[in-house]
């Protein structure tokens, strides 16, 4: 029914692009895209074919030198360990690197689709129309930036701590490196330490940027659903009535045809905005579901290993700080998916509730039918889920389940090793 109404309305002008870029109202997005460009993973849309090929070739060389080589040395280290402590110390880093490589290759393969999603946020529908609608956008900016800053601070702080300890003890961050042993000159060891620091820092930066990009898109989706709720609450037929005085002297409000059309068009624009936002969310979830599922599943095991190491294998304050900082990074990585997904689920319910506050009795028949059709759509709600073979709902309940599951695995692991 709703589609029949849409065919009679011109809506293309609502998608006119502005010069304002989404990076300008989301500070974390500026840094995220800067890191992607540093990895040669964010080509300009106007690049010629030959220039694009060379740009991608530089990206491959960059990945091989800083990402794959670092992961290979970490894998080699895991095959040379002689104690349980060293094995678990290497495993939780290696698992993180492998998941990051999966996300990186996914990003390079789908970068054009991701760029289309970012450019889509330049449409006129996504621009705030008044100060009241600025509030949810400002809230999304604040929350996504807080998550990004905390994630970046703990992650880079951990890598920097590894560097400081390696320089003080003159040991490699990853102890295995071809041709480096106790007879190697100091300056060579120093160069290898600096390379390992840069490589691990780049690994962490891309991982942070990937996760923060998904979180930022979910945060903006929630903000625009909040804007939709505000717009629905302003669709009021009473404001567009004319007062007439019958012969008996009693006054009553009667809608004119033009005023009824204004109410109808306002409601129709809200429905169009709802379909645009839900379509945007659907594309985000369809595109990123595979890597998100991998991250959520692997997080259970990585959390378990990190907790086990924190409880059994730490002997010094430095080891404790490293394990705690790594654990905090993992929690932030998982909780931002679940938090913003939970916010979207909740805001979708608020949008449905807002349709009940629209003045139904004073609408004409055509507008009433449109409102009823919209209420039937919003009553279904929005399930923000990562779906790829399996389905995981992005909610705080899922986050609690991940923590509980990792703790259960931890209990089993401790019983096996005691």
C-alpha positions as CSV (number, residue, x, y, z in Angstrom):
1,X,0.0,0.0,0.0
2,X,2.8,2.4,0.9
3,X,4.5,2.0,-2.4
4,X,1.4,3.1,-4.2
5,X,1.6,6.4,-2.4
6,X,5.3,6.8,-3.2
7,X,4.8,6.4,-6.9
8,X,2.7,9.6,-7.0
9,X,5.3,11.7,-5.2
10,X,8.5,13.2,-6.5
11,X,11.2,12.5,-4.0
12,X,14.4,12.8,-6.0
13,X,15.1,16.3,-4.8
14,X,15.3,15.0,-1.3
15,X,18.6,13.2,-2.2
16,X,20.4,16.2,-3.6
17,X,24.0,16.1,-2.3
18,X,25.5,18.9,-0.3
19,X,29.2,20.0,-0.2
20,X,29.3,19.1,3.5
21,X,31.1,15.8,4.1
22,X,30.1,13.4,6.8
23,X,33.7,13.5,8.2
24,X,33.0,17.1,9.1
25,X,30.4,16.3,11.7
26,X,31.9,13.0,13.0
27,X,35.5,13.7,14.2
28,X,36.4,10.0,14.6
29,X,35.6,9.4,10.9
30,X,38.2,11.9,9.8
31,X,41.0,10.0,11.6
32,X,39.5,6.6,10.4
33,X,39.7,7.7,6.8
34,X,43.2,9.1,7.3
35,X,44.4,5.7,8.5
36,X,42.7,4.0,5.5
37,X,44.4,6.4,3.1
38,X,47.7,5.6,4.9
39,X,47.2,1.9,4.1
40,X,46.3,2.8,0.4
41,X,42.9,1.5,1.1
42,X,40.8,4.6,0.3
43,X,41.3,5.5,-3.4
44,X,39.9,8.7,-4.8
45,X,36.7,8.1,-6.8
46,X,38.1,10.1,-9.7
47,X,41.3,8.1,-10.2
48,X,42.0,6.9,-13.7
49,X,42.3,3.1,-14.3
50,X,46.1,3.1,-14.5
51,X,46.5,5.3,-11.4
52,X,44.0,3.1,-9.5
53,X,46.0,0.0,-10.4
54,X,49.2,1.5,-9.1
55,X,47.4,2.7,-6.0
56,X,46.3,-0.8,-5.3
57,X,49.7,-2.2,-6.0
58,X,51.2,0.1,-3.4
59,X,48.5,-1.2,-1.0
60,X,49.6,-4.8,-1.6
61,X,53.2,-4.0,-1.0
62,X,52.3,-2.1,2.2
63,X,50.3,-5.0,3.5
64,X,53.0,-7.5,2.7
65,X,55.8,-5.5,4.4
66,X,53.9,-4.4,7.5
67,X,51.0,-6.8,8.1
68,X,51.7,-10.2,6.6
69,X,55.4,-10.3,7.6
70,X,54.5,-9.3,11.2
71,X,51.8,-12.0,11.3
72,X,54.3,-14.6,9.9
73,X,56.9,-13.8,12.6
74,X,54.2,-14.1,15.3
75,X,53.2,-17.5,13.8
76,X,56.8,-18.6,13.8
77,X,57.2,-17.5,17.4
78,X,54.2,-19.7,18.4
79,X,56.0,-22.8,16.9
80,X,59.1,-22.2,18.9
81,X,57.7,-21.6,22.4
82,X,58.6,-24.1,25.1
83,X,56.2,-23.1,28.0
84,X,52.5,-22.7,28.4
85,X,53.0,-19.0,29.4
86,X,54.8,-18.2,26.2
87,X,52.2,-20.1,24.1
88,X,49.3,-18.2,25.6
89,X,51.2,-14.9,25.3
90,X,51.6,-15.5,21.6
91,X,48.2,-17.0,20.9
92,X,46.0,-14.1,21.9
93,X,48.1,-11.7,19.7
94,X,48.1,-14.1,16.8
95,X,44.4,-14.6,16.8
96,X,43.9,-10.8,16.8
97,X,46.2,-10.5,13.8
98,X,44.5,-13.2,11.9
99,X,41.0,-11.7,12.4
100,X,42.5,-8.3,11.5
101,X,43.9,-9.7,8.2
102,X,40.4,-11.1,7.4
103,X,38.8,-7.7,8.0
104,X,41.5,-6.0,6.0
105,X,41.2,-8.2,2.9
106,X,37.4,-7.8,3.2
107,X,37.8,-4.0,3.3
108,X,40.1,-3.9,0.2
109,X,37.7,-6.1,-1.7
110,X,34.6,-4.0,-0.8
111,X,36.1,-0.5,-0.5
112,X,33.9,0.8,-3.4
113,X,30.7,-0.3,-1.6
114,X,31.9,1.2,1.6
115,X,32.7,4.5,-0.1
116,X,29.2,4.5,-1.5
117,X,27.8,4.2,2.0
118,X,29.9,7.1,3.2
119,X,28.9,9.3,0.3
120,X,25.2,8.4,0.8
121,X,25.4,10.3,4.1
122,X,25.8,13.5,2.1
123,X,22.2,13.3,0.9
124,X,19.8,16.1,1.9
125,X,17.6,13.7,4.0
126,X,20.6,13.1,6.3
127,X,21.1,16.8,7.0
128,X,19.7,18.3,10.1
129,X,16.8,20.8,9.5
130,X,16.8,22.6,12.9
131,X,18.6,22.8,16.2
132,X,16.5,20.1,17.8
133,X,17.6,17.6,15.2
134,X,21.2,18.6,15.9
135,X,21.0,17.0,19.3
136,X,21.0,13.3,18.3
137,X,23.7,14.0,15.7
138,X,25.9,15.7,18.4
139,X,25.2,12.8,20.7
140,X,26.3,10.3,18.0
141,X,29.4,12.4,17.5
142,X,30.2,12.4,21.2
143,X,29.7,8.7,21.8
144,X,31.5,7.4,18.7
145,X,34.4,9.7,19.5
146,X,34.6,8.5,23.1
147,X,34.7,4.9,22.0
148,X,37.4,5.6,19.4
149,X,39.6,7.6,21.8
150,X,39.4,4.9,24.5
151,X,40.1,2.1,22.0
152,X,43.0,4.0,20.5
153,X,44.4,5.0,23.8
154,X,44.5,1.5,25.3
155,X,45.6,-0.2,22.1
156,X,48.5,2.2,21.3
157,X,49.3,2.4,25.0
158,X,49.8,-1.4,25.1
159,X,52.0,-1.4,22.0
160,X,54.0,1.5,23.4
161,X,54.5,-0.4,26.6
162,X,55.8,-3.4,24.6
163,X,58.3,-1.0,22.9
164,X,59.5,0.5,26.2
165,X,60.0,-2.9,27.8
166,X,61.9,-4.2,24.7
167,X,64.2,-1.2,24.6
168,X,64.9,-1.4,28.4
169,X,65.6,-5.2,28.2
170,X,67.1,-5.1,24.7
171,X,64.7,-7.9,23.6
172,X,62.5,-8.2,20.6
173,X,58.8,-7.5,20.9
174,X,58.2,-10.8,19.0
175,X,61.2,-12.9,20.2
176,X,61.6,-14.8,16.9
177,X,63.2,-13.0,13.9
178,X,65.3,-14.6,11.1
179,X,69.0,-14.0,11.6
180,X,68.7,-12.2,15.0
181,X,70.2,-13.8,18.1
182,X,72.5,-12.9,21.0
183,X,75.4,-12.2,18.6
184,X,73.6,-9.7,16.4
185,X,74.9,-6.1,16.6
186,X,72.8,-3.8,18.9
187,X,71.9,-1.4,16.0
188,X,70.4,-4.3,14.1
189,X,68.4,-5.4,17.1
190,X,67.2,-1.8,17.6
191,X,66.1,-1.6,13.9
192,X,64.1,-4.8,14.2
193,X,62.5,-3.6,17.5
194,X,61.4,-0.4,15.8
195,X,60.1,-2.3,12.8
196,X,58.1,-4.6,15.0
197,X,56.7,-1.6,16.9
198,X,55.6,0.2,13.7
199,X,54.1,-3.0,12.3
200,X,52.1,-3.9,15.4
201,X,51.0,-0.2,15.8
202,X,49.8,-0.2,12.2
203,X,48.0,-3.5,12.8
204,X,46.3,-2.0,15.8
205,X,45.4,1.2,14.0
206,X,43.7,-0.5,11.1
207,X,41.8,-2.8,13.5
208,X,40.6,0.2,15.5
209,X,39.6,2.1,12.3
210,X,37.7,-0.9,10.9
211,X,35.7,-1.4,14.1
212,X,35.2,2.3,14.7
213,X,33.9,2.7,11.1
214,X,31.2,0.2,11.7
215,X,30.4,1.7,15.1
216,X,30.2,5.2,13.5
217,X,27.8,4.0,10.8
218,X,25.6,2.4,13.4
219,X,25.7,5.5,15.6
220,X,24.7,7.7,12.7
221,X,21.8,5.3,11.9
222,X,20.6,5.6,15.4
223,X,20.9,9.4,15.3
224,X,18.8,9.6,12.1
225,X,16.1,7.3,13.6
226,X,16.0,9.8,16.5
227,X,15.6,12.6,14.0
228,X,12.7,10.7,12.4
229,X,11.0,10.5,15.8
230,X,11.4,14.2,16.2
231,X,9.9,14.8,12.8
232,X,6.9,12.5,13.5
233,X,6.1,14.3,16.7
234,X,5.8,17.5,14.7
235,X,3.3,16.1,12.2
236,X,0.2,17.8,13.8
237,X,-3.0,18.3,11.8
238,X,-4.4,20.7,14.5
239,X,-1.8,23.4,13.6
240,X,-3.3,23.6,10.1
241,X,-7.0,24.1,10.9
242,X,-9.1,27.1,10.1
243,X,-11.7,28.3,12.6
244,X,-15.3,28.8,11.3
245,X,-18.4,30.2,13.1
246,X,-21.6,28.4,12.2
247,X,-25.1,30.1,12.5
248,X,-25.6,28.8,16.1
249,X,-22.5,30.6,17.2
250,X,-20.3,27.6,18.1
251,X,-16.9,27.6,16.6
252,X,-15.2,24.6,15.2
253,X,-11.9,23.8,13.4
254,X,-12.1,22.6,9.8
255,X,-9.1,21.5,7.7
256,X,-8.8,23.0,4.3
257,X,-7.8,20.8,1.3
258,X,-4.4,22.5,1.0
259,X,-3.7,22.2,4.7
260,X,-4.6,18.5,4.6
261,X,-2.2,18.0,1.7
262,X,0.6,19.6,3.7
263,X,0.0,17.2,6.6
264,X,-0.1,14.3,4.1
265,X,3.2,15.4,2.5
266,X,4.9,15.8,5.9
267,X,3.9,12.3,6.9
268,X,4.9,10.9,3.5
269,X,8.4,12.5,3.9
270,X,8.7,10.9,7.3
271,X,7.9,7.5,5.7
272,X,10.4,8.1,2.9
273,X,13.1,9.0,5.5
274,X,12.3,5.9,7.5
275,X,12.7,3.7,4.4
276,X,15.9,5.4,3.5
277,X,17.4,5.0,7.0
278,X,16.3,1.3,7.3
279,X,17.6,0.7,3.8
280,X,21.0,2.2,4.8
281,X,21.1,0.1,7.9
282,X,20.3,-3.0,5.9
283,X,23.1,-2.4,3.5
284,X,25.6,-1.8,6.4
285,X,24.6,-5.0,8.1
286,X,24.6,-7.0,4.9
287,X,28.1,-5.7,4.0
288,X,29.8,-6.0,7.4
289,X,28.0,-9.1,8.9
290,X,30.6,-11.7,7.9
291,X,33.6,-10.0,9.5
292,X,31.5,-8.9,12.5
293,X,30.4,-12.5,13.2
294,X,34.0,-13.6,12.9
295,X,35.1,-11.0,15.4
296,X,32.3,-11.8,17.9
297,X,33.0,-15.5,17.8
298,X,36.8,-15.1,18.1
299,X,36.3,-12.6,20.9
300,X,34.9,-15.4,23.1
301,X,38.1,-17.4,22.7
302,X,40.5,-14.4,22.9
303,X,38.8,-13.2,26.0
304,X,39.1,-16.6,27.5
305,X,42.8,-16.9,26.8
306,X,43.4,-13.3,28.0
307,X,41.5,-13.9,31.2
308,X,43.4,-17.2,31.7
309,X,46.7,-15.5,31.2
310,X,45.7,-12.7,33.6
311,X,44.8,-15.2,36.4
312,X,47.6,-17.7,36.0
313,X,50.6,-16.5,34.0
314,X,51.3,-12.9,35.1
315,X,54.3,-12.6,37.4
316,X,55.1,-8.8,37.4
317,X,53.2,-5.6,37.4
318,X,54.2,-5.0,33.8
319,X,52.6,-8.3,32.8
320,X,49.5,-7.5,34.7
321,X,49.2,-4.1,33.0
322,X,49.6,-5.6,29.6
323,X,47.0,-8.2,30.1
324,X,44.5,-5.7,31.6
325,X,45.0,-3.2,28.8
326,X,44.6,-6.0,26.2
327,X,41.4,-7.1,27.9
328,X,40.0,-3.6,27.9
329,X,40.7,-3.3,24.2
330,X,38.8,-6.5,23.5
331,X,35.9,-5.4,25.6
332,X,35.7,-2.0,23.8
333,X,36.0,-3.8,20.5
334,X,32.9,-6.0,21.2
335,X,30.8,-3.6,23.3
336,X,30.7,-0.8,20.7
337,X,29.0,-3.2,18.2
338,X,26.5,-4.3,20.8
339,X,25.9,-0.9,22.3
340,X,25.0,0.9,19.1
341,X,23.0,-2.1,17.8
342,X,21.1,-2.0,21.1
343,X,20.5,1.7,20.7
344,X,19.1,1.2,17.2
345,X,16.7,-1.6,18.4
346,X,15.4,0.8,21.2
347,X,15.1,3.8,18.9
348,X,13.1,1.8,16.4
349,X,10.5,1.2,19.1
350,X,10.5,4.9,20.0
351,X,9.7,5.7,16.3
352,X,6.8,3.3,16.4
353,X,5.5,5.0,19.6
354,X,5.8,8.4,18.0
355,X,3.3,7.3,15.3
356,X,0.7,7.0,18.1
357,X,1.1,10.7,18.9
358,X,0.2,11.9,15.4
359,X,-3.3,13.5,15.4
360,X,-5.3,10.7,13.7
361,X,-8.9,12.0,14.2
362,X,-8.3,15.3,12.5
363,X,-6.7,13.8,9.4
364,X,-8.5,13.2,6.1
365,X,-9.1,9.6,4.9
366,X,-6.1,9.5,2.6
367,X,-3.7,10.6,5.4
368,X,-5.3,8.1,7.8
369,X,-4.6,5.2,5.5
370,X,-1.0,6.3,5.0
371,X,-0.5,6.6,8.8
372,X,-2.0,3.1,9.4
373,X,0.2,1.6,6.7
374,X,3.3,3.2,8.3
375,X,2.3,2.0,11.8
376,X,2.1,-1.6,10.5
377,X,5.7,-1.2,9.1
378,X,7.1,0.3,12.3
379,X,5.3,-2.2,14.5
380,X,7.7,-4.9,13.3
381,X,10.6,-3.0,14.7
382,X,14.3,-3.2,13.6
383,X,16.4,-6.2,14.5
384,X,20.0,-5.0,14.3
385,X,21.8,-8.4,13.7
386,X,25.0,-9.7,12.1
387,X,23.7,-12.4,9.8
388,X,26.0,-14.7,7.8
389,X,25.2,-18.4,8.0
390,X,24.6,-17.8,11.7
391,X,22.8,-14.8,13.2
392,X,23.8,-12.8,16.3
393,X,21.7,-9.9,17.4
394,X,23.8,-6.8,18.2
395,X,22.5,-5.9,21.7
396,X,23.8,-5.6,25.2
397,X,22.3,-9.0,26.0
398,X,24.6,-10.5,23.4
399,X,27.6,-8.7,25.0
400,X,26.7,-10.2,28.4
401,X,26.4,-13.6,26.7
402,X,29.9,-13.3,25.2
403,X,31.3,-12.4,28.6
404,X,29.5,-15.3,30.3
405,X,30.6,-17.8,27.6
406,X,34.2,-16.7,27.8
407,X,34.1,-17.1,31.6
408,X,32.6,-20.6,31.1
409,X,35.4,-21.6,28.8
410,X,37.9,-20.1,31.3
411,X,36.5,-22.4,34.0
412,X,36.9,-25.4,31.8
413,X,40.4,-24.4,30.8
414,X,41.5,-23.9,34.4
415,X,40.1,-27.3,35.4
416,X,42.1,-28.9,32.5
417,X,45.4,-27.2,33.5
418,X,45.2,-27.6,37.3
